[in-house]
């Protein structure tokens, strides 16, 4: 059995940054990450400003950060602007960013990919389906995919 992921700061070496303003959805995602092989070190940003500060605010991207799960509808700075800033930074652009949002709007999907998103997942409404979606996409990016 894997241990629950700790919620970390940038200095503590997070592998995944979960950018989610809804506390209940963040908890569901954290629960799903517990089931990814080997356990996952996770940091949570509650708005776009926190996300950018986490990734870029300390002189460059966080070492060891392997995946960003990004909601689009965020306070302070929306997910599109966060994505644009991340993909505009030479060092951060190689970190996979998967949009994890409730939006099914085709324009949001297209805009996300044009800005450099590596994936776009619509959050299932059902608790079990949401949890399984997070577990599967994290398993792909952290276990199966070979990153840089």
C-alpha positions as CSV (number, residue, x, y, z in Angstrom):
1,X,0.0,0.0,0.0
2,X,1.4,3.4,-0.9
3,X,1.5,6.2,1.7
4,X,-0.5,9.3,1.2
5,X,1.2,12.1,-0.7
6,X,2.5,14.9,1.4
7,X,1.5,18.4,0.5
8,X,4.8,20.2,0.1
9,X,6.4,23.5,-0.5
10,X,8.7,24.2,-3.5
11,X,11.8,23.7,-1.4
12,X,10.6,20.2,-0.3
13,X,10.8,18.8,-3.8
14,X,7.2,18.3,-5.1
15,X,6.8,16.1,-8.2
16,X,3.3,17.2,-8.9
17,X,1.8,20.7,-8.6
18,X,-2.0,20.6,-8.3
19,X,-3.5,24.0,-9.1
20,X,-7.1,23.8,-7.8
21,X,-9.1,26.4,-5.9
22,X,-11.9,24.0,-4.8
23,X,-10.9,22.4,-1.6
24,X,-13.1,19.3,-2.1
25,X,-11.8,18.7,-5.6
26,X,-8.3,19.1,-4.3
27,X,-8.8,16.5,-1.6
28,X,-10.3,14.1,-4.2
29,X,-7.3,14.6,-6.4
30,X,-4.9,14.1,-3.5
31,X,-6.7,10.9,-2.6
32,X,-6.3,9.7,-6.2
33,X,-2.6,10.5,-6.2
34,X,-2.2,8.2,-3.2
35,X,-2.9,5.3,-5.5
36,X,-0.2,6.1,-8.0
37,X,2.6,3.6,-7.8
38,X,5.4,4.6,-5.4
39,X,3.5,7.5,-3.8
40,X,3.7,11.0,-5.1
41,X,5.1,14.2,-3.6
42,X,2.4,16.9,-4.2
43,X,2.2,20.6,-3.7
44,X,-1.2,22.5,-4.0
45,X,-1.7,26.0,-5.2
46,X,-5.1,27.5,-4.6
47,X,-5.0,30.2,-7.3
48,X,-3.0,31.2,-10.4
49,X,-0.8,33.6,-8.5
50,X,0.3,30.9,-6.1
51,X,1.0,28.5,-9.0
52,X,3.2,30.9,-10.8
53,X,5.0,31.9,-7.6
54,X,5.6,28.2,-6.9
55,X,7.0,27.3,-10.3
56,X,8.7,30.6,-11.4
57,X,9.0,32.8,-8.3
58,X,12.2,31.3,-6.9
59,X,14.5,31.9,-9.7
60,X,13.3,29.2,-12.0
61,X,11.3,26.0,-12.2
62,X,11.2,23.7,-9.2
63,X,13.8,20.9,-9.5
64,X,12.0,17.6,-9.8
65,X,8.6,19.0,-10.7
66,X,7.3,16.4,-13.2
67,X,3.6,17.3,-13.7
68,X,1.3,20.3,-13.3
69,X,-2.5,19.6,-13.0
70,X,-4.1,22.9,-13.8
71,X,-7.7,24.1,-13.4
72,X,-8.8,26.9,-15.8
73,X,-11.2,28.8,-13.6
74,X,-8.9,30.2,-10.9
75,X,-8.9,33.3,-8.7
76,X,-6.4,36.1,-9.2
77,X,-4.8,34.7,-12.4
78,X,-6.8,32.3,-14.6
79,X,-5.5,29.0,-15.8
80,X,-5.0,30.3,-19.4
81,X,-2.7,33.0,-18.2
82,X,-0.8,30.6,-15.9
83,X,-0.4,28.2,-18.8
84,X,0.8,30.9,-21.1
85,X,3.4,32.1,-18.5
86,X,4.6,28.6,-17.9
87,X,5.0,27.8,-21.6
88,X,6.7,31.1,-22.3
89,X,9.5,30.3,-19.8
90,X,12.3,28.4,-21.4
91,X,13.0,26.2,-18.4
92,X,9.4,25.6,-17.3
93,X,8.0,24.8,-20.8
94,X,9.2,21.2,-20.6
95,X,7.1,20.5,-17.5
96,X,4.0,18.7,-18.7
97,X,0.8,20.7,-18.0
98,X,-2.5,18.8,-18.0
99,X,-5.6,20.9,-17.9
100,X,-8.1,19.4,-15.3
101,X,-11.3,21.4,-15.6
102,X,-15.0,21.3,-15.6
103,X,-15.1,23.2,-19.0
104,X,-16.3,21.2,-22.0
105,X,-16.2,24.3,-24.2
106,X,-14.4,23.5,-27.5
107,X,-12.9,27.0,-27.5
108,X,-11.3,26.3,-24.1
109,X,-9.9,23.0,-25.3
110,X,-8.4,24.6,-28.5
111,X,-7.0,27.6,-26.6
112,X,-5.4,25.3,-24.1
113,X,-3.6,23.3,-26.7
114,X,-2.6,26.4,-28.6
115,X,-1.0,27.7,-25.4
116,X,0.9,24.5,-25.0
117,X,-1.1,22.2,-22.8
118,X,0.0,18.6,-22.9
119,X,-3.5,17.3,-22.2
120,X,-7.0,18.3,-21.5
121,X,-9.2,16.3,-19.1
122,X,-12.8,17.3,-18.3
123,X,-13.4,16.6,-14.6
124,X,-16.1,13.9,-14.2
125,X,-18.9,14.9,-11.9
126,X,-19.0,11.4,-10.2
127,X,-16.6,11.1,-7.3
128,X,-15.2,7.7,-8.3
129,X,-14.8,8.7,-12.0
130,X,-13.0,11.9,-11.0
131,X,-10.7,10.0,-8.7
132,X,-10.0,7.4,-11.3
133,X,-9.3,10.0,-14.0
134,X,-6.7,11.8,-11.8
135,X,-5.1,8.5,-10.9
136,X,-4.8,7.4,-14.5
137,X,-3.5,10.6,-15.9
138,X,-0.9,10.9,-13.1
139,X,0.1,7.2,-13.6
140,X,0.7,7.9,-17.3
141,X,2.7,11.1,-16.8
142,X,4.7,9.9,-13.7
143,X,5.1,6.2,-14.4
144,X,4.7,5.4,-18.1
145,X,5.9,8.6,-19.7
146,X,9.6,9.4,-20.0
147,X,10.1,13.1,-19.3
148,X,13.2,15.2,-19.5
